[in-house]
Amino acid sequence: METWDLGRAVRRWRDRVAPETVGVPAGARRRAPGLRREELAGLAGISVDYLTRLEQGRATSPSAQVVEALARALRLSDAERELLYRLAGHAAPGADLVATRITPSVQRLLDRLSHTPVAVYDATWTLLVANAPYDALMGDTSAWRGIERNALWRHLVGPGTRAVSTAQERADLQAHLVADLRMTAARYPADPRPRRLARELAAASERFTTLWETVDLRPGGDQPRRKDVEHPAVGRITLDCDTLIVDGDDLRIMVYTAEPGTADADRLALALVLGTQRLEREVPPAGPPGGPATPSRRTRAADAENR
């Protein structure tokens, strides 16, 4: 039986990924059917130099965050993902831990919604992936690090979002998010991350502490189905915001849409064009040697430093 080392496995999986399946133009002069090294590095949010050293066997211990990003970019099956983790010296996350994986079926959904603002969160409401239309609408998420990627932090401690809401709507949303985090902590007692996040939030927010101690173990208040978004170039846009729960993987998929033929649909389309053009003009900085780079504008791969 042929030995599967880490670099060889990554290279073989890279060679089999058809560019068009991950949104990369194939081009007429492409000689190999798979992804180029720089394309995979961009999709996974790591530096080309680090990927080169991985494939050549000069880097053999990538972090679990890098392994997850590679598994996502390579569209690995569950068995292949587990093998990649083991080759990198990690145990694959089990069912008793909060899932941080974008499954192939969810990735296919994201591919089909490539012109619709979509963000995917894990069960702690930590952002895993935001696509380019979402960033064009709501602001660039690629530079968020650690706890900045968590929705509870952003709504209780941090700067919030471009969504405009009343005081009551904000209070209901905060209660909903805290209750959901409490349920997550109860569902995953073996995973220290939900309670570690709760401790960090409690240290920064009295409002969080009050809600954590008093709110029922069920979502308190509903997330509004319609949201007003204040876009800096287009103005206010009223949108439908639907949150889909992926059973089994416990993911939250947030989708923003506008009714076709309305002024809001026109404003949304303009916001996506202007926002995407601005993001494409920005050049992401190079990542540290051997570590993750700033995620590509195409995938907004999540930085999971807080887990």
N, C-alpha and C positions, 0 to 999 in steps of 0.2 A: 504493500500500500504506500502510495506516494506521501511524503511528509508535507504537511501544510504549514509553512511558516507564515508569520504575519505579513511580511512584505509581499510574498508570492500570492497570498490570498487576496490582498487588496488589489494587486496588479491584475489578477485574473478577473476579479469581479468588475474592475474598471473597464477592462477590455470588452466585457459582454454588455455593458449598458449602452443602449442606442441613444445617441444625443437627443433625438426628438422626443424621447419619453421623459426627459427631465427638463425640457424647454430650452435646449441648446441647439442653435442652428447647425445642421450637419455640414453644409457648405459643399461646393462642387469638388474641391481639391483635397478633401479628407481621404487619407489612405487607409487608416484603421477604422473599423466599424464602431469601436467603443469611444469612451471619453478620453480627451487629452488630460494630461496630468494637471495643467493649470485649470481646466474646467472642473475637475473633481475637487481640487483645492478650493475653488470659489464656491462651489455648492456646499461644501462641508464647513466653510468658514475657517480654514487653516491656511498657513503659508505654503506656497509651492515648495520652498526649500525643505520644510518639515515633512511634507508628503514624499518628496524625493528620498529623504533619508529613511523614512518608514519603509518604502518599497525596496530600497537597497539594503535593508537590514542594519543600517547604522543608527536607527532609533527604534527601540524595541519595547518601550514601556509608555505608550500614550495614555493620557488620563481617560477615565471613564467618559468624560464629556466629549473628548475627541472621538472615542470609539463610537459613541451614540450618533455623533454628527456624521461620521463616515458610513455607518449602517444606514442612516436615513438617506444620505446622498446616493448610495449604491443600490438602494431599493432592495435590501437583503430580506430574505424570508426569516421567519422566527428561528429556524435551525441554523441558518447562516449567521444571523446576528449573535446567537449564543456562541457559535464557534469563534467569531471575531473577538468577542469579549474574552474567551478563554485563551486565545492566541496572544492577546494583549496582557494577560496576567490578571484578569478581573473575572469575578463571578457575574453572570448576567443577572440583571435585576429580576427578582421573583415576583409572584403574585401578591406577596405580603408587603410590598413596597409601592409607594406612589409611582405610577407609570409616568415616564418622561419621554416615551417613544412616540413618534408619529408613525403609525402602522402603515403598511402599503395601501390598505383600503382608504385610509384617511388621506394619504398623500395623493391618491388618484382623485379624490374629491377636491383637494386643493388645486390639482392640475386643471380640473374642469372649471374651477372658479377663479381662473387666473386673471380675469378682468373685474372681479368683485372683491371689495375689501373684506378680508377674512383674517382672524387671529385665532390661534389655538392655545389654550391654557391647560395645565395639568390640574389635578384635584386640589392643589393648594392655591390655585389662581396665580400661578407663576407662568409668564408668557413663554411658550415653547417656540412658536413660529408666528410671524406676522408677514403676510405677503406684501409685494410692492404696492398694490392699490390701497391696502390698509395704511401703510406708511405715508402714502401720498395724501390720504384723507385725514389721518389722525396725528401725523408727525412721525419723524424717523425714530424707530425703536432700536436700530442696530447698535447704537452706542450705549444702550442701557446695560448695566452690569449689576450682578448680585441681586440684592433686594429691590433695586429699582425696577426689576422686571415683574414684581409682584403687584397685583391689582389692589390688594388690601393696603399695602404700603402707599401706593400712589393716591388712593382715595382717603386715607386716614392721616398720612404724614406728608407725603410728597406733593408734587404739583398738580395732581389730578390729570384730566384729559381735556381734549377740546370739546367734549360733550357739555352742553349747558343744561343745568337742572335747578329745580327749586330746592330750598332747604329741606323740605319734607322728602323729596325724591332722593336727595343725597343721604339723608338719615336712613331711609328704607334700603337703599343700596348697600350702605355700610353694614346694616344689620344682616342683610342677606349674605354678604360675603363672609362676615364673621361666623354666622351660623353654619355656613357651608364648610368653613375651615374646621370648626369643631366636629362636624360629622366626619370629615376626612381624618382627623386625628383619632376618632373613635374607630373608624374602619380599618386603619393601618397602625395598630398598636406597636408593631415591630419596627416601624419606620420612625426614626427620631426627628425627621425633618419638619413635619407639621408642627410639633410642639416647640422645636427650636425656633421656627418662624414666629410662633405665637409669643415666645419670650422676647424676641427682638422687637416685635410690634408693641408689646406691653411696655417695654422700656422707653418707647418713643411716643406712645399715644395713650392718654388717660381714657379717651373715648373707646379705644379698643378694649382696654381692661374692663371697663363697665359692661360693654356688650358681651365679652367673653364670659363674664361671671353671671350675667342675667338672661341672655337670650336663650330661647328654647333650642333644643337640638333638632331644629328644622329650619329651612331658610326663612328668615324674618323679613317680611316685605318682599315684593316682587321686583325683579329688574324690569325697568320700563321697556315695553316693546317698541316704542317710538322714541327717538332721540333727536334733539337739536344739536347739530355740530357746527361750531363756529370756525370756519376755515379762513385762514389769514388772507388768502387771495380771492376767495369767492364770496365770503360772507356766510350767513346762516343757511344750513341745509337741514331739512327735516327728513329723517330716514327711518325705515323699519330696521330694528336690531333684534335678530333672533339668535338665541343661544341654544345650540344643539348639544346634547349629552351623548357621548359615545359609551354605551354600556360595555362592561368588561374592561376596557382600557381607562375608563373614568376620565375622559378628556372633555373639555368644554370648547366648542367651536362657535365663535361669535361672527355673525355674518351681517353686513350692512347692505341694504338695498333701497331703491326708490321705485315708486310706482311708475311704470313706463308712461311716457307722454306728458309728464308733469314738469313744472318748472324746477322742482327739486331734482328730478332725474337729469335735467340739463345741467344744473349746477354741480351735481355729483360728477357727471362726465367731465366737465371742465376742471373740477378740482383734481381728478385723477390724472388728467393730461398735464396740468401745470405742476402738480406735486411730483409726478414721475420724472418730468424734465429736470426739475430742480435736484432730485436725488441722483439722477444719472450724471449731472454735472459735478457732483461731489466725488472726490477720489478718496476711497477708504484708506486709512493708514495701514502700513505693513504690520503684521503681527510680530510678537517677540520671537526670537529664534527658538524653534522647537515647540512653539506653543500656538494656540489658536490666534488667527488673525481676525480683524473685524469682519463680520459676516458679509457675504455678498449681497448686493442690492436685489438679486433675484430671489433668494430664499429667506433672508433674514433668519439664518440659523440661530437657535437660542444659545445664549451663554448661560451655563448652569452653574456658575461659580458659587451660588448660594446653597447648593445642595451637596 
